[in-house]
Amino acid sequence: MSWKVAMKSKHEKVYFERGWANFVADNALKDGEFLSFVFDGYRRYAVSIYGYGEKEINDDETKSDTDYSPDSLDTTTIFVESVQVFNKSATSRKRANTIENPEAYLDDPNNISFETVVKNRPYELLVHEQFVKDYCLKFGDNIEYIDMFGKLTARTKKWGDQRVCINKWHDICRRNKFTKNDSILCEIFRNGDNVVYAIKIHIIRDGVART
């Protein structure tokens, strides 16, 4: 679902104006949540919404019938799409880990790992803040995904609360043809200083591992 919003550029900064209030109200945004924006280079932003504590829940796409057109403003019209919603309400169900004995699928059973699933619009891979804190992980500006097709270098975005978002996840999803029935295990490779330099993707599909 999309929202039509006026966008204005001023002093090398971009501001959302009329129409943005509708997006905020429709998605019940609250203090402590943050939004991640992916710009398509033209007029569309994909927005991921994360709640405080960023507990991942089932894929959910927020909806709105809002269709505001700010023709009276001398601004660019964009569409803001609500994409991924995390921890938006107490009634939402958390997705439990589904992979039994995950260490059996790892290249090195001593490595740490986390499980994820396919989102509605999978632009970024999220490494949760609690996972980062639990293992005192550090991230540089770049990281490598490793899958059955080889390696892919991606950029990281580190937040103040220690959560980390890694781009190019949609490339990994596309070339591996992930489905929402797949379980995805992310194996962490780190050096002696606890700096993560690679994440290897293991796909458990119909009970069979594909790496």
Steps between C-alpha positions, in 0.01 A plus 500: 500500500625851429460853633536815293720752682655837417879512520703821526876552475659775708863563599607158364237328715174337396175550690168319473212746524127481430376145485768370736267539798264250337780244475594554865138468616418197285804311628456617862865607524624564853807646671780245521429344159720568201456482125742385232455655153614354167474749210452368145675805352183655362181547702450201723625405845464156655467536875574241767353569844676368811364508852693565818696188587459384136348159575428350161145384436312347210512690173229761499418772250322803639217635289336833429238642269674839516536661157603859568639701208682819608454688169504837674862456615807566290655171603572158363231241549621163624342177606593358838446126529468330836696181468613315811345549842678383815353491853211724404248366751474262789243299305747420221653157520874454505642257251669224695822342379416196292842344435578213733868443583622794287867420575461189283468723192795730573841477335646528848267388784690734732384803303200700615195543279150645485188409310302727269218473248394665175330837547244664271766737363839365608731797445719453807611223732448604861740381770312557823652714772473228764691255279774760447517574874494135608811418295669844515506512121666779300431594139705692247358697209475193276425133539484202265201276449596143407250270330501221242569756226811645664564826683323834490636812672243716679504814713400512863299760687571510873247657736565656839319220683735247329256354248655456157332509157682348201398596147478288182295241684246516218774381261562199722128426524452530125790287384423227754128515417398511864138428585310576819507129582880495513695516824818707462796454730766772506840376614731767641870509411710731720867561562694497828386855578135391471455697177245333272638473147258254337157341536441164335145420396360151562153425361292223652237417241265206548731369770806508272789743551627697199819702549 
